[in-house]
Amino acid sequence: MKATAESRKARAERLAALLVEARREAGLTQVELAERLGRKQAYVSKYETGARGVDVLELMEIADVLSCDPAELLRKLR
């Protein structure tokens, strides 16, 4: 199946929502997550709002900090 710009955007929005949900379930604020990632709070805010995407390695790093399975996050995008 060829991804359209619309489907890519929808998946990006869904991934952002899943990452917000995982962060909240971990009991972390954006600031706390950013500190654990060694990044600024703006980094977390930008990917949570869809202003920027995350690559595979970033997703794995975020998932590690949040103690969630990155593969499960990706499965939920289907």
C-alpha positions as a Markdown table, in Angstrom:
| # | Residue | x | y | z |
|---|---|---|---|---|
| 1 | Met | 0.0 | 0.0 | 0.0 |
| 2 | Lys | 1.4 | 3.4 | -1.0 |
| 3 | Ala | 1.4 | 6.0 | 1.7 |
| 4 | Thr | -0.3 | 9.2 | 0.8 |
| 5 | Ala | 0.6 | 12.5 | 2.4 |
| 6 | Glu | -2.7 | 12.3 | 4.2 |
| 7 | Ser | -2.1 | 8.9 | 5.6 |
| 8 | Arg | 1.5 | 9.8 | 6.6 |
| 9 | Lys | 0.1 | 12.9 | 8.5 |
| 10 | Ala | -2.5 | 10.8 | 10.2 |
| 11 | Arg | 0.1 | 8.3 | 11.3 |
| 12 | Ala | 2.4 | 11.0 | 12.6 |
| 13 | Glu | -0.4 | 12.5 | 14.6 |
| 14 | Arg | -1.3 | 9.1 | 16.0 |
| 15 | Leu | 2.3 | 8.4 | 17.0 |
| 16 | Ala | 2.5 | 11.8 | 18.7 |
| 17 | Ala | -0.7 | 11.0 | 20.7 |
| 18 | Leu | 0.7 | 7.6 | 21.6 |
| 19 | Leu | 3.9 | 9.1 | 22.8 |
| 20 | Val | 2.0 | 11.7 | 24.9 |
| 21 | Glu | 0.0 | 8.8 | 26.4 |
| 22 | Ala | 3.1 | 6.8 | 27.2 |
| 23 | Arg | 4.8 | 9.8 | 28.8 |
| 24 | Arg | 1.7 | 10.4 | 31.0 |
| 25 | Glu | 1.4 | 6.7 | 31.9 |
| 26 | Ala | 5.1 | 6.9 | 33.0 |
| 27 | Gly | 4.2 | 9.8 | 35.2 |
| 28 | Leu | 6.6 | 12.2 | 33.6 |
| 29 | Thr | 6.2 | 15.8 | 32.5 |
| 30 | Gln | 7.7 | 17.0 | 29.3 |
| 31 | Val | 10.5 | 18.6 | 31.3 |
| 32 | Glu | 11.3 | 15.4 | 33.2 |
| 33 | Leu | 11.3 | 13.4 | 30.0 |
| 34 | Ala | 13.5 | 15.9 | 28.2 |
| 35 | Glu | 16.0 | 15.8 | 31.1 |
| 36 | Arg | 16.2 | 12.0 | 31.0 |
| 37 | Leu | 16.7 | 12.2 | 27.2 |
| 38 | Gly | 19.4 | 14.9 | 27.6 |
| 39 | Arg | 17.3 | 17.2 | 25.5 |
| 40 | Lys | 15.5 | 20.5 | 26.0 |
| 41 | Gln | 11.7 | 20.5 | 26.8 |
| 42 | Ala | 11.1 | 22.1 | 23.4 |
| 43 | Tyr | 12.3 | 18.9 | 21.7 |
| 44 | Val | 9.6 | 16.9 | 23.5 |
| 45 | Ser | 7.0 | 19.5 | 22.9 |
| 46 | Lys | 7.7 | 19.7 | 19.2 |
| 47 | Tyr | 7.3 | 16.0 | 18.5 |
| 48 | Glu | 4.3 | 15.7 | 20.8 |
| 49 | Thr | 2.6 | 18.5 | 18.8 |
| 50 | Gly | 3.6 | 17.2 | 15.5 |
| 51 | Ala | 5.9 | 20.2 | 14.7 |
| 52 | Arg | 8.7 | 17.6 | 14.1 |
| 53 | Gly | 8.9 | 13.9 | 13.6 |
| 54 | Val | 11.0 | 11.4 | 15.3 |
| 55 | Asp | 13.3 | 8.9 | 13.5 |
| 56 | Val | 13.6 | 5.3 | 14.5 |
| 57 | Leu | 16.6 | 5.7 | 16.8 |
| 58 | Glu | 14.9 | 8.6 | 18.6 |
| 59 | Leu | 11.7 | 6.5 | 19.0 |
| 60 | Met | 13.8 | 3.7 | 20.5 |
| 61 | Glu | 15.5 | 6.1 | 22.9 |
| 62 | Ile | 12.1 | 7.7 | 24.0 |
| 63 | Ala | 10.5 | 4.3 | 24.4 |
| 64 | Asp | 13.5 | 3.1 | 26.6 |
| 65 | Val | 13.0 | 6.1 | 28.9 |
| 66 | Leu | 9.3 | 5.5 | 29.0 |
| 67 | Ser | 9.7 | 1.7 | 29.5 |
| 68 | Cys | 7.5 | 0.9 | 26.6 |
| 69 | Asp | 7.9 | -1.2 | 23.5 |
| 70 | Pro | 8.7 | 0.8 | 20.4 |
| 71 | Ala | 7.4 | -2.0 | 18.2 |
| 72 | Glu | 4.1 | -2.0 | 20.0 |
| 73 | Leu | 3.8 | 1.8 | 19.4 |
| 74 | Leu | 4.4 | 1.2 | 15.7 |
| 75 | Arg | 1.8 | -1.7 | 15.6 |
| 76 | Lys | -0.8 | 0.7 | 17.0 |
| 77 | Leu | -0.3 | 2.9 | 13.9 |
| 78 | Arg | -1.7 | 0.3 | 11.5 |
